[in-house]
Amino acid sequence: MFRLSRKMSLFPQSFEDETVYAYAVSELERLLKLSGSSVQRKGSSGQTRKFQLTLVNEGSKPNDENPNLSGIKWDGYRLTVGKNRIVITARESRGILYGVYELAERLGFVFLKPGEEGECRPLASPSGLTEGVFTFNPRFPHRGIYAHGLSEANAEEWLRFFAKLKLNAVGVAEKYLGLARKFGFRCEVGGHGLTELIPRQLFQEKPEIFRMSQPEDFFGKRQADYNACLTNPEAGRIIKQAYKEKLRKHSGVYALHAWPEDLPGGGWCLCSRCRSLSPSDQALLAVRYLGEAVEEEQSPVRVPMLVYHDTIPAPSLMKPHAKSFLLFAPRERCYGHALNDPECRRNRFYLNSLQAWSELYQDIPDAHTFEYYLDQVLFRGMYPFLPEVILKDMMVYESCGIKSHMVLQVGGVSLAPEYNLLLFAR
């Protein structure tokens, strides 16, 4: 049985520019002090090895054995608990950070909301930990939040909290990218940005690159409001060039979003060429331009294909670009039932859509969900608790091959703790 002593020794490894690992070490020191133990940081235990963190009781020494990484997936981690020492081992630095939080929870901490006031400390001296080797792997390689509610006042504490919940991906505003990387997140930026890729001031000079709001035989006219005339080659050229400029400014992000307008219907072009393309086909054509820009720039960035509003039905003509990935966002679905509930006709439509899009993207990796379990705008502040829906949805998405799961957090937290967030993360 391992028990914390009043004095502990910590043996971190030394790495150049390993920000996440350094943060994990500082977090373990902080949490141990809150548990009543003083901590002395000492030199590396034996050989330099990546990634490992050793904690020993006063008077004990760390082992010099090389870590066994077999059975650890992605940012999973292993706790090796001995009588006088605990070793955290992982393949990635953020696995060490998640191992620190796992150890804290086993010592009695509970993380319920952002800030230290959201940390419930052990009410008594931590009980002993059973000796043994314990391996923890996430169910999915990427779990995260599109955190649209962050502000200068709360961004750091929310990102710290997401890390405590072992979430590893975020969609954030550009100004928070550096902060998010400190905590090990895979980062995505952008949103409904297709319209801004074609400057509206070009309308007088080149009206033909803008959408036609009515067919030509119904007094059709060009409008400089939403999206573009996506079958026009000049529109495609301008979109690609503008996206390339954005790519050059966003090195290191996983995905750069430039979705069509946030409209439940409309916003597409109805000229004689475009009107033969459904909204989903037009959206895929836009994604093709973006994917070609990525290829020409030789960028690692991925391009999301947002399946949302009137792009929920699968396309009939266009095929996905290899640099894109599926982003399934069923906002108008029913949240009173899981996606595969046979009693829910509304969700049957969304499940059929998911299956059709998943088949279309079956050879292109890393499809994402974009769920709304935390969307206080959608729920109008009613804040429904959705444990059964979330759990069953994850089974449905897993059966469709989706391994990256993101939820939108918007509208502020009406109640704290945010129970759907805690359950989704768990």
N, C-alpha and C positions, 0 to 999 in steps of 0.2 A: 504494500500500500504506500503510495507516494503522498506526502503531506508537505505543504509549504512550511519552510522554517522562517524565522524572523529575519534572517539574512540570507540572501540568494545571490548567486553568481550567474552572470549571463555571458555566453560565449558566442558572439556574432561572427560572421565571416566578413572579410574585407573585399569589397568590389568597387571598381571604378564606375561612377555614375549609375549606381543602382538605387534610385530614389525610392522605389516602392519597398525594397528590402529595408532600407534605412528607416522608413516610416513604420514598418512592422516591428523593428527593434524598439523604437521609441514608444510605440503603443503597448508592447509587452511590459516595458519598464513602468509606464504610467499605470497600467491596470494592476500590476503587482503591488505598487505603492498604495493604491486604493484598497488593496486587500490586507494591508498592514505589514508587508514585507519590504525591507530596504533592499536595494538592488545595486550590485557593483558590476559594472561592465568590464569584462576582461578580454584578452586577446583571442584570436582565432583558436578553436579547438583542433589541434592537429593540422592536417593538410587543408588548404583552401578548397572548399567544395561548394558546389552550386546546386541546390539552395538548401541550407540547413541552419537551424538555430537551436542552441543547446542551453538549457536552464538546469542548474544544479543547486542542491542545498549546501549550506555552509560546510566546508571541510571535505566535500566530495570533489571528484575530478571528472571531467567529461571523457567519454569513450573516444578512441581514435579510429573506430571502424568506419569504412566507407559506407555511405548511405545506400540502402536498397530502394530503388525507384520502381521496381516491378509492381504492377497493379495500380499505379497512380496515373490517372488520366487528366488531361487538360490542366486546369488549375486546382486539381484535387490536392490532398495533403495527407501526411501520415503522422500520427502522434505515437511515439514510442515511450511508454511510461515505465520507468524503473523505480526501484525503491528510493533512490536519492536524486534522480534526474529525469528530465523530460526532453526529448529531441523532436523537433518539428522538421519534417522533410517534405520537399515538393519539387516539381519539375520547373515551376515558374516562381518568380518572386512574389506575385500576388497570392500564390498558394501558401507561402509562408505567412502572409498577412491574414488569410482566412484561417490558417491553423492557430494563429494567436487568438483570434476571436472564438474559435472552437474551444480552446483551452480556457479562456475567460468564462464562457458559458458553463463549462464543466466545473468551474470553481464557484459558480453561483451567480454570475452576472446575467442580466437580462437587458437586451437592447430594444427599447420600445419606440423611441422617437429621437429626432436630432438633438445634439447638444449633450453636455454631461448630465443635465437634469433629466435626460431621457434614458440614462443608464441606471438601472436598478442594481445597486451593489449587494453583495452577500450580506444577509442580516446578521450572520454569526461568522465565526472563523470557518474558512472553507473546509469542508469535509475531505477526507482522503480520496485519491483517485486510484482505481484498480489498476494494477500493473498489467502490461500487455502491449500488443502492437495493434493500433486501430487506424484503418485506412478509410478516408472519406472522399468520395468522388461526386461531383455534381451530376444531376440527371441530364442536363443539357450543357453544351460547352459555352453558350453565351446567354446571359440573363441580365436584363437591364431596364432602364427607365428613359423615356423621352421627357426630360425634366424641363418643361416649359414654364414652370412657376418660380424658377430660381431668380434671386435678386442679389444685389451687392451685399445686402444685410444677412442673407441666409445661405448663400451658395456653398460656402465651405462646410458648414455643419451638415447640410443635406448630403453633400458628396461623401463626407466622412461616414454618415449614417448608412448610405447605400453600401459602402465598403464593409461596414459592420454586419450587414445582412448578407454579405458574400455575393452581391450583385457585381458584375464585371463589365458592363457596357452602359454607355450613356449617350443620349442625344442632347447636346447643350449648345448654348449660344457661343459664338467664337471667343468671346472674352473670358470664358471659363475653361477653355481647352487646357491651358497650362496647369490649372488646379486639378482638373480631372485626371490628367496623366500622372500627377503626383501620387494618386491613390490607385493607379494601375488599370484604369478603365479603357476599354476600346471605345474610341470616340467617333461620333457621327455629328455632322452639322447640316444646317439648312432646313428647308421646309417647302412651302408652296412658292417655288421660285421660278417656274418656267416662264411666266409672263415677263419678269424683269430681265430675262436674257435677250429680249428684243426691245430695245429702247423705244418707248412710245413716241418720242419726238421724230422718229423716222416716218411717221404716218403720212405727212404731206408729201414727202419725197418718194416713198415706196408703199403706197396703200395696198398693193397686191400681196405683201407678205403678212398682212393682218387678216384676221378671220372675217368671213362673211356671215353675218348674223341671220340672214334669211336666204333661201335659195334664189338663184337669179330669176327664176320664173315667178317669184313672189316678191318682187321689188327688192331683191337682195342688195345689200350695201355692205361695204367694208367698215369695220369698227375697230378702234384702237383700245379696246377694253381688256379682253381676256385672251390668254394663250396666243395662238398665231395660226396662219394658214400653213399647216405642217407639211403639205405636199408641195409647197413652193420651194424649189432648190435654193433660192436666195435666203429664205427664212431658215432653212436648215444650216446653211453656211454661217449665218449670223449667230444662231444658237450655239453651234459648235465652237466658234471663236470666243464667244462670251464665257462659255463653260470652261474652256481651256484657261482663260485668265483666272477664273476662280480656282481651278485645280492648282495653279502655280502658287496661290496664296495659302493653300491648305495642305501642305505636306504633312504626312503622319496621321491623317484621319482615315478611318476605315471606309466611310461612305459620305458622299456629298449629295444631299437631297436637293432636287429641283423639280418638285411636283407640279402638275397642272393646278389651276385655280380650285379653291375650296368651294365648289358649287355642287349641289345635289343634282342639277340638271342644267345643261347649257354650257356656254363658254367655249364650244367647239366650232370649227369652221364648217359651213354648209355650201362651199363653192362646188362647182361641178366635179372636181376631183375628190375633195375631202368628204363629200356627202355619202360616198360609197363606203366610207370607213366608219365603223362604230367608234364610240368614245374610247373603248379599250384599244382598238386598232390605232387610233390617232395617238393615244398615250404611248403605245409601244413604238410608234414611229419617232416620237420625241425622244424616248429612251435610246433608240438606235443612234440618233445624232449624238447624244451624250456619251454613249458607249464608244462611238468612233473617235470622239474627242479624247477619251481616256487612252485609247489605243495609240493615237497619234502622239500623245504626250508621253507615252510609255509610263503611265502612272499606275500605281497599285490600287487606286481608289475604285470602289464599287459603286454602281449606279442603281438606286432603288426603283422598282416598278411598283408604284402605289396602286393597290387594288382597293378602291374606295369610292363611295357614292355611285356614279354612273359607270365606273370601270369595274364594278363587281362582276358583271357578266363577262365570261371569257371572250377573247377576240375570235374572229372568224378568218382573218387573212394574215395578220402579222405574226411573226415569230419572235421570241425574246432574243436580245443581244447577249452574247456570252459574258460581257462585262457587267450585266445587270443582275439583280436578284429580286425575288418575289417579296413584296411587303404587303401582307394581307391585313387590311384595316376595316373590319366589319362593323362600323359604328352604329348602323341602324338595326343591327340584329336584336334579338330578344335576350336580355340578361336575366330573365326569370327562369330560363332553361339553358342547359348545356347545348352546344352546337349540334350534337347528335341525338337530342331528345326526340323520339318519334312522335310525341304529342304536339310538337311545336312546328307549325307549318312555316312560320317566318324563318326559323333557323334551318329548316330543310333547304330553303333557297340558298342560304349562305353556305351550308355544307356542300351543296352541289357545286357552287362556285369555287369553293376551296379545292375540292377534288379536281375540277377541270383545270384550274390554274396550276395546281401541284403537278398534274400530269404534263402540262406544257413546260414546266420548269424542272422536270425530273432529272435532266442531265446537267443542270446548273446549280452549284452548291449554295448553301447558306441562305435558304429562304427564311424570312423573319415573320413573326406575328407582330401586329401593332394593335394591341388590345386596349380596352377602355375601362378596366376595372377600377381605376383611380380617378376617372374623369368627373369632377364635380360640376362641370358645365353640363355634361350629358345628363347626369342624375339630378340636376337642379337642387343640389344640397340634401337630397334624401338619404344619401350615404348607405346604400344597401350592402349588407355583408354577404359575400358570394362564395363561401368555401366550396360547396358542392359543385357549383358551376365552374370555378377555376380549376379544380382538380380533374373534372371530367373533360373540360376543354383541352387540358394538357395531354390527355390520352388521345383525343381526336387529332390534335396537331402532330403528336408523335407518330401516329399511324400514317400521316401524310408526309412523313419524312422531314418535318420542320424541327430544327434543332436550336434556333435562336429565338428567344422570346423577349419581347419588349412591351412595356405598357406605357401609356401616356399619362403623365401626372399634370393636371391642369386645373385651374380654378381655385387653388388653395385647399388647405386641409380644414374641413369643417369640424372634425372631431380628431382628437389625438388620444391614443395611438391610431394610426391608419391601418386598420386590421386587414384590409384586402392587400395592402403592400406587404405586411408581415407574412401573410399566408402565401402570396405569390412567390416571395423570396424563399421561403422555406420549401 
